[in-house]
Amino acid sequence: MMNENYREYYWHTLDNAAKLYSCVSTENISNVFRISAMLSEPVQPEILYQALEETLEEIPFFRVKMRKGFFWYYFESNFSKPLLREDNSLPCTPMDRSSNRGYLFRLSYLDRHIHFEVFHALADGNGAIIFLQTLLCRYLHALYPQAVPSGLSIRQDSPSLKAMEENSFAHHTSEPKGSGIPAKVVKAFHIDGVRTFRGGMKVIQGFCSASKAVKLARAEGATLTAYLTALFAFSVYAQSYQYSRRDKPLIINVPINLRNLYESSTMRNFFACVNLEFRPAAENIPFRSFLEEAVRQLQEGQKTERLSEQMARNVTAERNPAMRAVPLFLKNPVLNYMFLRNEKGQTSTVSNMGRITLPEELQPFVRRLEVLVPATYSQNIKLGLVSCGDVLACSFTSRIEETDVQRFFFRFLREQGLDIRLGCNEPS
């Protein structure tokens, strides 16, 4: 049962990013991402549900529902029983709160997989990973009490509830920056193709050795994020861009976890984005050119002053008196327009959750982690990355039938000596 004090007082405003996601999500833009754990043995649903209840007791910030206020949406406590389902639906579909008892996450299982889907207004990938790791601790302790101790924590800092709920955007932004009105958006090249049947999302995944992939990237003087982002852009160029009009740039959006730069234990959204822009004007441009651009632009874009400026602009827009005074029903179409306008300025997104280190006691029971980032009608293909143990999972989500880009991407890695195991989830 939820902590009684938490039941009484809990009400929370949304953070800067959550306010946007809550207003712009539609049937075609779900803003729901999935993080999955593949275990060594089939999931036992009764024990998993018990672990879910215990995890919500420990992290009650996820036990909320979203309410519609006059000016903004807000969170309040959700006293309904959470749901656990066997997975039989397409991934990353919109969060239907009426059939989900108001919860902003979905937990499901299938064979050896645990799937945790989160509406981005509730948390970002870092917050979702912490919740899933905590869930795994409670679940695996119930199954293997001799191997996994009770009360096992995956966070050394043991943050308080207040620290986990902190609006770090506001906390780390002291001075406003500019008017908050977004600058002019450069229209990016978009990947075209035949829409998937019934609008479903195609998933193509590749799994390889994380250590060998990192070694490959370092041999080229790049981080793994820079290497794989450059390869994704190069794959789009080789299979689509160079055969199309080349008057628009390839722009890849790369989210950056701000917790690495600021002191924050929040499980809410706390990230910024770096747009990598490629303008290949000729045919047969080598991969090395894309890699050098990715390395340079990521290094420049991740400088603290650049990210601080971006964060300040976003918070300034939220604090704008005119925006704050406008009723929600008028804000929604304005924010939708701004969001779609921004989407047109990006070819795709590469989201790297990084290297996730599980407690030593859990490692024998967890084979790998996976992350799916929902493709949209403006960004037809997206790439999610995560590594756990020595398994790097590269997961493409797509709203088009063509798979040329994905096949080129994995073929290139194989040619560099990586052993790639492929998987595909065709929507029915």
C-alpha positions as CSV (number, residue, x, y, z in Angstrom):
1,M,0.0,0.0,0.0
2,M,1.2,3.5,-0.8
3,N,2.8,5.5,2.0
4,E,-0.1,7.2,3.9
5,N,1.6,10.6,4.0
6,Y,2.3,10.4,0.3
7,R,-1.4,9.7,-0.2
8,E,-2.4,12.8,1.6
9,Y,-0.1,15.4,0.2
10,Y,0.8,14.3,-3.3
11,W,0.1,16.8,-6.1
12,H,2.8,17.9,-8.5
13,T,3.2,20.2,-11.4
14,L,4.8,18.9,-14.6
15,D,8.4,19.6,-15.6
16,N,9.3,21.7,-18.7
17,A,9.4,18.7,-21.1
18,A,6.4,17.0,-19.6
19,K,4.2,20.0,-20.2
20,L,5.0,19.8,-23.9
21,Y,4.5,16.0,-24.1
22,S,1.2,16.2,-22.3
23,C,-0.2,18.7,-24.8
24,V,1.1,17.3,-28.1
25,S,0.6,13.5,-27.9
26,T,-1.8,12.1,-30.5
27,E,-2.6,8.7,-32.1
28,N,0.3,9.3,-34.5
29,I,2.8,10.8,-32.0
30,S,2.5,8.7,-28.9
31,N,5.6,9.9,-27.0
32,V,5.6,6.4,-25.3
33,F,8.9,4.6,-25.2
34,R,9.7,1.0,-24.2
35,I,12.5,-0.4,-22.1
36,S,12.6,-4.2,-21.9
37,A,14.6,-6.8,-20.0
38,M,15.2,-10.3,-21.3
39,L,15.6,-12.8,-18.5
40,S,17.3,-16.2,-18.4
41,E,13.9,-17.9,-17.6
42,P,10.2,-17.3,-18.5
43,V,8.5,-14.6,-16.5
44,Q,6.2,-15.6,-13.6
45,P,3.4,-13.0,-13.7
46,E,2.1,-13.4,-10.1
47,I,5.5,-12.7,-8.7
48,L,6.1,-9.9,-11.2
49,Y,2.9,-8.2,-10.1
50,Q,4.0,-8.4,-6.4
51,A,7.3,-6.9,-7.4
52,L,5.4,-4.0,-9.2
53,E,3.5,-3.2,-6.0
54,E,6.7,-3.2,-4.0
55,T,8.4,-1.0,-6.5
56,L,5.6,1.5,-6.5
57,E,5.8,1.6,-2.7
58,E,9.5,2.5,-3.1
59,I,9.1,4.9,-6.0
60,P,5.6,6.3,-5.5
61,F,6.2,9.1,-8.1
62,F,5.1,6.6,-10.8
63,R,1.8,5.9,-8.9
64,V,0.1,9.0,-10.4
65,K,-2.4,10.0,-12.9
66,M,-2.6,13.1,-15.0
67,R,-5.3,15.7,-14.5
68,K,-6.3,18.6,-16.7
69,G,-6.1,22.0,-15.1
70,F,-7.2,25.3,-16.4
71,F,-3.6,26.4,-17.4
72,W,-1.6,23.2,-17.4
73,Y,-1.9,19.5,-16.8
74,Y,-0.7,18.2,-13.4
75,F,-0.1,14.9,-11.5
76,E,-2.0,13.6,-8.5
77,S,-1.9,10.3,-6.6
78,N,-3.5,7.2,-8.3
79,F,-5.1,4.8,-5.8
80,S,-6.2,2.3,-8.4
81,K,-4.5,-1.1,-8.7
82,P,-1.9,-1.1,-11.5
83,L,-2.3,-3.6,-14.4
84,L,-0.1,-6.3,-15.6
85,R,-0.7,-7.9,-19.0
86,E,0.7,-10.5,-21.3
87,D,2.1,-8.6,-24.2
88,N,-0.1,-8.9,-27.3
89,S,-0.1,-5.4,-28.8
90,L,2.1,-3.3,-30.9
91,P,4.9,-1.5,-29.0
92,C,4.9,2.2,-28.0
93,T,1.2,2.7,-28.8
94,P,-0.5,5.8,-27.2
95,M,-1.2,5.6,-23.5
96,D,-4.9,5.0,-23.2
97,R,-5.4,6.2,-19.7
98,S,-9.1,5.2,-19.6
99,S,-8.3,1.6,-20.1
100,N,-5.0,1.7,-18.1
101,R,-6.7,2.9,-14.8
102,G,-5.1,6.3,-15.3
103,Y,-1.5,5.1,-15.1
104,L,1.1,6.7,-17.3
105,F,3.1,3.4,-17.7
106,R,2.4,-0.1,-18.9
107,L,4.0,-3.3,-17.7
108,S,3.7,-6.4,-19.7
109,Y,5.5,-9.7,-20.2
110,L,6.0,-12.3,-22.9
111,D,8.0,-15.5,-22.4
112,R,11.3,-14.2,-21.0
113,H,10.7,-10.5,-21.7
114,I,9.5,-7.8,-19.3
115,H,8.3,-4.8,-21.2
116,F,8.1,-1.4,-19.4
117,E,6.4,1.4,-21.5
118,V,6.4,4.9,-20.2
119,F,4.6,8.1,-21.3
120,H,7.4,10.7,-21.7
121,A,5.5,13.2,-19.6
122,L,6.1,11.0,-16.6
123,A,9.8,10.3,-17.0
124,D,12.7,10.1,-19.4
125,G,14.8,7.1,-20.2
126,N,17.0,7.5,-17.1
127,G,14.0,7.5,-14.8
128,A,12.4,4.5,-16.5
129,I,15.7,2.5,-16.3
130,I,15.9,3.1,-12.6
131,F,12.3,2.0,-12.1
132,L,12.8,-1.1,-14.2
133,Q,16.1,-2.0,-12.3
134,T,14.3,-1.6,-9.0
135,L,11.5,-3.8,-10.3
136,L,14.0,-6.5,-11.3
137,C,15.6,-6.4,-7.9
138,R,12.3,-7.1,-6.2
139,Y,11.2,-9.7,-8.7
140,L,14.5,-11.7,-8.7
141,H,14.7,-11.5,-4.9
142,A,11.3,-13.2,-4.7
143,L,12.4,-15.9,-7.2
144,Y,16.0,-16.4,-5.9
145,P,16.1,-15.2,-2.3
146,Q,19.4,-17.0,-1.6
147,A,21.1,-15.2,-4.5
148,V,19.5,-11.8,-4.5
149,P,19.3,-10.1,-1.0
150,S,16.2,-8.2,0.1
151,G,16.3,-4.4,-0.1
152,L,19.0,-4.5,-2.8
153,S,19.4,-1.0,-4.1
154,I,20.6,0.0,-7.6
155,R,21.4,3.6,-6.5
156,Q,24.3,4.4,-4.3
157,D,23.1,7.9,-3.4
158,S,19.7,6.7,-1.9
159,P,17.9,9.9,-2.9
160,S,14.9,11.1,-1.0
161,L,11.4,11.2,-2.6
162,K,11.8,15.0,-3.0
163,A,15.1,14.5,-4.8
164,M,13.6,11.9,-7.2
165,E,10.7,14.3,-8.0
166,E,12.7,17.4,-8.4
167,N,12.0,19.6,-11.4
168,S,15.7,19.9,-12.4
169,F,15.0,22.1,-15.4
170,A,13.7,24.8,-13.1
171,H,16.2,24.1,-10.3
172,H,19.3,24.5,-12.5
173,T,18.0,27.5,-14.5
174,S,18.5,30.8,-12.7
175,E,18.5,33.4,-15.4
176,P,16.1,33.6,-18.3
177,K,17.5,33.5,-21.8
178,G,16.0,35.5,-24.7
179,S,12.3,35.6,-25.3
180,G,11.7,31.8,-25.3
181,I,10.4,32.0,-28.8
182,P,12.1,29.2,-30.8
183,A,14.4,30.2,-33.6
184,K,13.6,29.5,-37.3
185,V,13.6,25.8,-38.0
186,V,15.7,24.5,-40.9
187,K,13.5,21.9,-42.8
188,A,15.3,18.6,-42.8
189,F,15.4,15.7,-45.3
190,H,12.8,13.1,-44.4
191,I,12.9,9.4,-45.2
192,D,10.0,8.4,-47.4
193,G,8.4,5.0,-47.9
194,V,5.3,2.9,-48.0
195,R,3.4,3.1,-44.7
196,T,3.3,-0.1,-42.6
197,F,0.0,-2.0,-42.5
198,R,-2.6,-0.3,-40.3
199,G,0.0,2.2,-39.2
200,G,1.8,-0.4,-37.0
201,M,5.4,0.0,-36.1
202,K,8.1,-2.3,-37.5
203,V,10.9,-3.3,-35.2
204,I,14.3,-4.5,-36.4
205,Q,17.0,-5.2,-33.8
206,G,20.6,-6.1,-33.9
207,F,22.6,-7.5,-30.9
208,C,26.4,-7.6,-30.6
209,S,29.3,-7.4,-28.2
210,A,29.3,-4.0,-26.5
211,S,33.0,-4.1,-25.7
212,K,33.9,-4.9,-29.3
213,A,31.6,-2.1,-30.5
214,V,33.2,0.4,-28.2
215,K,36.7,-0.8,-29.3
216,L,35.7,-0.3,-32.9
217,A,34.5,3.3,-32.2
218,R,37.6,4.2,-30.2
219,A,39.9,2.9,-32.9
220,E,38.3,5.7,-35.1
221,G,38.7,8.3,-32.4
222,A,34.9,8.4,-31.6
223,T,32.5,7.6,-28.8
224,L,30.0,4.8,-29.4
225,T,27.2,7.4,-29.7
226,A,29.1,9.4,-32.3
227,Y,30.1,6.3,-34.3
228,L,26.6,4.8,-34.4
229,T,24.9,8.1,-35.1
230,A,27.3,8.8,-37.9
231,L,26.6,5.3,-39.3
232,F,22.9,5.9,-39.1
233,A,23.2,9.1,-41.1
234,F,25.6,7.4,-43.5
235,S,23.0,4.6,-44.0
236,V,20.3,7.1,-44.8
237,Y,22.6,8.9,-47.2
238,A,23.7,5.7,-49.0
239,Q,20.2,4.2,-49.3
240,S,17.9,7.2,-49.7
241,Y,19.5,10.6,-49.6
242,Q,21.9,10.4,-52.5
243,Y,19.1,9.3,-54.8
244,S,16.8,12.2,-53.8
245,R,16.8,16.0,-54.0
246,R,19.8,17.1,-51.9
247,D,18.6,20.6,-51.1
248,K,17.7,19.7,-47.4
249,P,20.2,18.6,-44.8
250,L,20.2,15.3,-42.9
251,I,19.6,16.3,-39.2
252,I,19.8,13.7,-36.5
253,N,18.5,14.6,-33.0
254,V,20.6,13.1,-30.1
255,P,19.1,13.5,-26.6
256,I,21.7,14.2,-23.9
257,N,21.3,13.1,-20.2
258,L,21.8,16.3,-18.2
259,R,22.4,14.4,-15.0
260,N,26.0,13.8,-16.2
261,L,26.6,17.6,-16.1
262,Y,24.5,18.8,-13.2
263,E,24.0,17.4,-9.7
264,S,20.5,15.8,-10.0
265,S,18.9,12.6,-8.7
266,T,15.5,13.3,-10.4
267,M,13.6,10.5,-12.1
268,R,11.6,13.1,-14.0
269,N,12.6,14.4,-17.4
270,F,16.0,16.1,-17.4
271,F,17.7,16.1,-20.8
272,A,18.6,18.4,-23.7
273,C,19.1,17.7,-27.4
274,V,21.9,18.1,-29.9
275,N,21.1,18.3,-33.6
276,L,23.8,16.9,-35.8
277,E,23.6,18.4,-39.3
278,F,25.0,16.7,-42.4
279,R,25.0,18.3,-45.8
280,P,26.5,15.7,-48.2
281,A,26.4,17.6,-51.6
282,A,27.9,14.8,-53.7
283,E,27.7,11.1,-54.4
284,N,29.9,8.4,-52.9
285,I,30.9,10.4,-49.8
286,P,32.9,8.1,-47.5
287,F,31.7,7.2,-44.0
288,R,34.8,8.9,-42.5
289,S,33.3,12.3,-43.5
290,F,30.1,11.6,-41.6
291,L,32.1,10.3,-38.5
292,E,34.3,13.4,-38.4
293,E,31.2,15.7,-38.5
294,A,29.4,13.6,-35.8
295,V,32.4,13.8,-33.5
296,R,32.9,17.5,-33.9
297,Q,29.3,18.5,-33.6
298,L,28.7,16.2,-30.6
299,Q,31.7,17.6,-28.8
300,E,30.6,21.2,-29.5
301,G,26.9,20.5,-28.7
302,Q,27.6,18.8,-25.3
303,K,29.6,21.8,-23.9
304,T,27.9,22.8,-20.7
305,E,27.4,26.4,-21.8
306,R,25.5,25.2,-24.9
307,L,23.2,22.9,-23.0
308,S,22.6,25.5,-20.3
309,E,21.6,28.0,-22.9
310,Q,19.2,25.5,-24.4
311,M,17.7,24.7,-21.0
312,A,17.3,28.4,-20.2
313,R,15.5,29.1,-23.4
314,N,13.0,26.3,-22.8
315,V,12.3,27.4,-19.2
316,T,12.0,31.0,-20.3
317,A,9.3,30.0,-22.8
318,E,7.4,28.1,-20.0
319,R,7.7,31.1,-17.7
320,N,6.6,33.6,-20.3
321,P,3.7,35.6,-18.7
322,A,1.7,35.4,-21.9
323,M,2.1,31.7,-22.1
324,R,1.3,31.1,-18.4
325,A,-1.9,33.2,-18.6
326,V,-3.3,31.4,-21.7
327,P,-5.9,28.7,-20.9
328,L,-4.9,25.1,-21.7
329,F,-7.4,24.7,-24.5
330,L,-5.6,27.6,-26.3
331,K,-2.1,26.4,-25.4
332,N,-2.7,22.9,-26.9
333,P,-2.9,24.0,-30.6
334,V,0.0,26.4,-30.2
335,L,2.3,23.8,-28.6
336,N,1.2,21.2,-31.2
337,Y,2.2,23.6,-34.0
338,M,5.5,24.3,-32.4
339,F,6.2,20.6,-31.8
340,L,5.3,19.5,-35.4
341,R,7.4,22.5,-36.7
342,N,10.4,21.2,-34.7
343,E,9.8,17.6,-36.0
344,K,10.1,18.9,-39.5
345,G,13.5,20.1,-38.6
346,Q,14.8,16.6,-37.9
347,T,15.4,13.6,-40.1
348,S,15.5,11.2,-37.2
349,T,16.5,10.6,-33.6
350,V,19.2,8.4,-32.1
351,S,18.6,7.8,-28.4
352,N,21.5,6.1,-26.5
353,M,20.5,5.1,-22.9
354,G,24.2,4.3,-22.4
355,R,25.8,1.4,-20.5
356,I,23.6,0.1,-17.7
357,T,25.4,-1.7,-15.0
358,L,23.2,-4.0,-13.0
359,P,24.0,-5.1,-9.4
360,E,26.3,-8.1,-9.5
361,E,23.6,-10.3,-7.9
362,L,21.2,-9.7,-10.8
363,Q,23.6,-10.3,-13.7
364,P,23.2,-14.1,-13.9
365,F,19.5,-13.7,-14.4
366,V,19.3,-10.8,-16.9
367,R,20.4,-11.5,-20.5
368,R,20.1,-8.0,-21.9
369,L,18.2,-4.7,-22.0
370,E,16.5,-3.2,-25.0
371,V,15.0,0.2,-25.8
372,L,12.4,1.2,-28.4
373,V,11.9,4.9,-29.3
374,P,8.6,5.4,-31.2
375,A,8.9,6.4,-34.8
376,T,6.5,9.2,-35.9
377,Y,5.0,10.3,-39.2
378,S,7.8,13.0,-39.6
379,Q,10.6,10.7,-38.4
380,N,9.8,7.4,-40.1
381,I,12.8,5.6,-38.7
382,K,14.4,6.0,-35.2
383,L,17.2,4.2,-33.4
384,G,17.4,3.3,-29.7
385,L,20.6,2.1,-28.2
386,V,21.4,0.5,-24.8
387,S,24.1,-1.8,-23.5
388,C,24.0,-4.1,-20.5
389,G,26.7,-6.6,-19.6
390,D,28.5,-7.2,-22.9
391,V,25.3,-7.0,-25.1
392,L,24.7,-3.8,-27.2
393,A,21.1,-3.7,-28.4
394,C,20.5,-1.5,-31.5
395,S,16.7,-1.2,-32.0
396,F,15.2,0.4,-35.1
397,T,11.6,1.4,-35.0
398,S,9.9,2.3,-38.3
399,R,6.6,3.3,-39.8
400,I,7.5,2.3,-43.4
401,E,7.9,-1.1,-45.0
402,E,11.3,-0.4,-46.6
403,T,14.2,-1.8,-44.6
404,D,17.1,-0.7,-46.8
405,V,18.6,1.7,-44.1
406,Q,18.5,-0.9,-41.4
407,R,20.0,-3.6,-43.5
408,F,22.8,-1.3,-44.6
409,F,23.5,-0.3,-41.0
410,F,23.9,-3.8,-39.8
411,R,25.8,-5.0,-42.9
412,F,28.3,-2.2,-42.4
413,L,28.9,-3.3,-38.8
414,R,29.4,-6.9,-39.9
415,E,31.9,-5.7,-42.4
416,Q,33.8,-4.1,-39.6
417,G,34.1,-7.4,-37.8
418,L,31.1,-7.4,-35.4
419,D,29.0,-10.5,-35.0
420,I,25.5,-9.2,-35.3
421,R,22.4,-11.3,-34.3
422,L,19.2,-9.9,-35.8
423,G,15.6,-10.0,-34.7
424,C,12.4,-8.6,-36.2
425,N,9.0,-7.9,-34.9
426,E,6.5,-7.6,-37.8
427,P,3.2,-5.9,-36.8
428,S,0.2,-8.1,-37.4
